[in-house]
Amino acid sequence: MSYRTPEPPIEAFQDVAQQILVRRLMERLKNLELVTQSHSQGPSGRLAPAPPLAKLGVTVNTNIKGHVYVRILNPEFQGGRQNQAGSPIRHWLRASPSPQFKTGVVDFGISHQTYYDVSELGSGPCHFEVKSTFDGQTFNRPRRSGKVVIP
């Protein structure tokens, strides 16, 4: 899907100097959006694209009861050419005893946080998922952990 920044009607400005100024501003905005991977949101309803997938790591320490440790690795630290501009990425972390996330879902909210020491889930099997976003509205597909047994 491609995105097109709506442009104001240049003809609305009768002065040629104003028309040139508006064209230059629109060009600079497009270049800025391209470099930062951020996109303006206004009356046009334009949204940012979904970011590359973050990695999700979930571990437990059997000596510490009721704790699970979740690590999220942002795409720019995974190698390759992902998120080169280092645009801020927010993550939506959720947990559930169900692999389909249909029951008992615990929502940790949307945050820039990439490390969680989770203790409110108790003991037993659990699954985690993370979705990422640049703008808080357009998310990539969920990255899910396998079953984790919390001691």
C-alpha positions as CSV (number, residue, x, y, z in Angstrom):
1,M,0.0,0.0,0.0
2,S,1.4,3.4,-0.9
3,Y,0.9,6.6,1.0
4,R,0.4,10.0,-0.6
5,T,0.7,13.2,1.3
6,P,-2.3,15.4,0.3
7,E,-1.1,18.7,-1.1
8,P,-3.0,22.0,-0.7
9,P,-4.2,23.5,-4.0
10,I,-1.3,25.7,-5.0
11,E,-3.6,27.8,-7.1
12,A,-5.2,29.1,-3.9
13,F,-2.2,31.3,-3.6
14,Q,-2.2,34.0,-6.2
15,D,1.4,35.2,-5.4
16,V,3.9,33.0,-7.3
17,A,6.4,33.4,-4.4
18,Q,3.8,31.9,-2.0
19,Q,3.2,29.0,-4.4
20,I,6.9,28.3,-4.5
21,L,7.1,28.4,-0.7
22,V,4.3,26.0,-0.3
23,R,5.8,23.5,-2.8
24,R,9.1,23.7,-1.0
25,L,7.6,23.1,2.4
26,M,5.7,20.1,1.1
27,E,8.8,18.7,-0.5
28,R,10.7,19.1,2.8
29,L,7.9,17.4,4.7
30,K,8.0,14.4,2.3
31,N,11.8,14.1,2.6
32,L,11.6,14.3,6.4
33,E,8.9,11.6,6.5
34,L,10.9,9.4,4.3
35,V,14.1,9.7,6.4
36,T,12.5,9.4,9.8
37,Q,9.8,6.8,8.8
38,S,7.3,9.0,10.7
39,H,4.3,10.4,9.0
40,S,2.1,13.3,9.6
41,Q,-1.4,12.8,10.9
42,G,-3.9,15.4,10.3
43,P,-7.2,15.9,8.6
44,S,-5.9,13.7,5.8
45,G,-6.1,10.7,8.2
46,R,-2.7,9.5,7.0
47,L,-1.0,6.9,9.2
48,A,2.6,5.6,9.5
49,P,3.5,2.2,8.1
50,A,3.9,-0.7,10.5
51,P,7.5,-1.0,11.7
52,P,9.7,-4.1,11.1
53,L,9.1,-6.9,13.6
54,A,10.9,-6.7,17.0
55,K,12.3,-9.9,18.5
56,L,10.6,-11.3,21.6
57,G,12.5,-13.3,24.2
58,V,10.9,-14.8,27.3
59,T,12.9,-16.6,30.1
60,V,12.3,-17.8,33.6
61,N,14.7,-18.5,36.5
62,T,13.5,-21.7,38.3
63,N,15.0,-20.4,41.5
64,I,12.8,-17.4,41.5
65,K,9.1,-18.3,41.9
66,G,6.4,-16.4,40.0
67,H,8.7,-14.3,37.9
68,V,9.1,-14.3,34.1
69,Y,11.5,-12.0,32.2
70,V,10.5,-10.5,28.8
71,R,13.0,-8.9,26.5
72,I,12.1,-7.0,23.3
73,L,14.8,-6.3,20.7
74,N,14.1,-3.4,18.5
75,P,14.7,-4.0,14.7
76,E,17.6,-1.6,14.4
77,F,19.6,-3.8,16.7
78,Q,18.9,-7.0,14.8
79,G,21.3,-6.3,11.9
80,G,20.4,-5.7,8.4
81,R,18.9,-2.4,7.2
82,Q,15.8,-2.2,9.5
83,N,14.7,1.1,11.0
84,Q,17.9,2.8,9.9
85,A,16.7,6.2,11.0
86,G,16.2,4.9,14.5
87,S,12.6,6.1,14.6
88,P,11.0,5.6,18.0
89,I,9.1,2.3,18.2
90,R,6.5,1.5,20.8
91,H,5.5,-2.0,21.8
92,W,2.2,-3.5,22.9
93,L,2.9,-6.5,25.2
94,R,0.2,-9.0,26.2
95,A,0.2,-12.3,28.1
96,S,-2.4,-15.1,28.2
97,P,-2.6,-18.7,29.3
98,S,-4.2,-19.4,25.9
99,P,-2.0,-19.6,22.8
100,Q,-4.8,-17.9,20.8
101,F,-5.0,-15.0,23.3
102,K,-8.8,-15.6,23.7
103,T,-9.0,-15.9,27.5
104,G,-7.2,-14.4,30.6
105,V,-5.4,-11.8,28.6
106,V,-3.2,-9.4,30.6
107,D,-2.4,-6.2,28.8
108,F,0.8,-4.4,29.7
109,G,-0.1,-1.4,27.5
110,I,1.9,0.4,24.8
111,S,5.3,1.6,25.8
112,H,8.9,2.2,24.6
113,Q,9.9,-0.3,27.4
114,T,11.9,-3.3,26.1
115,Y,12.5,-5.2,29.4
116,Y,9.9,-6.5,31.8
117,D,10.2,-8.4,35.1
118,V,6.7,-9.8,35.3
119,S,5.4,-11.1,38.6
120,E,1.7,-10.5,38.5
121,L,0.8,-13.6,36.5
122,G,1.4,-16.2,39.2
123,S,2.7,-19.7,38.3
124,G,1.8,-22.0,35.4
125,P,1.8,-21.9,31.6
126,C,1.7,-18.6,29.8
127,H,2.1,-17.2,26.3
128,F,3.3,-13.7,25.3
129,E,2.9,-11.6,22.3
130,V,4.2,-8.2,21.2
131,K,3.1,-5.9,18.4
132,S,5.0,-2.7,17.5
133,T,4.0,0.7,16.1
134,F,5.5,4.0,15.1
135,D,2.3,6.1,15.6
136,G,0.2,4.2,18.2
137,Q,-2.4,3.3,15.5
138,T,-0.8,1.1,12.8
139,F,0.7,-2.1,14.3
140,N,2.7,-4.9,12.7
141,R,1.6,-8.5,13.1
142,P,2.0,-10.0,16.5
143,R,5.3,-11.8,17.4
144,R,4.4,-14.6,19.8
145,S,6.4,-16.7,22.3
146,G,6.0,-20.3,22.7
147,K,4.5,-21.7,25.9
148,V,6.5,-20.6,29.0
149,V,5.9,-22.3,32.3
150,I,6.3,-19.8,35.1
151,P,7.7,-21.6,38.2
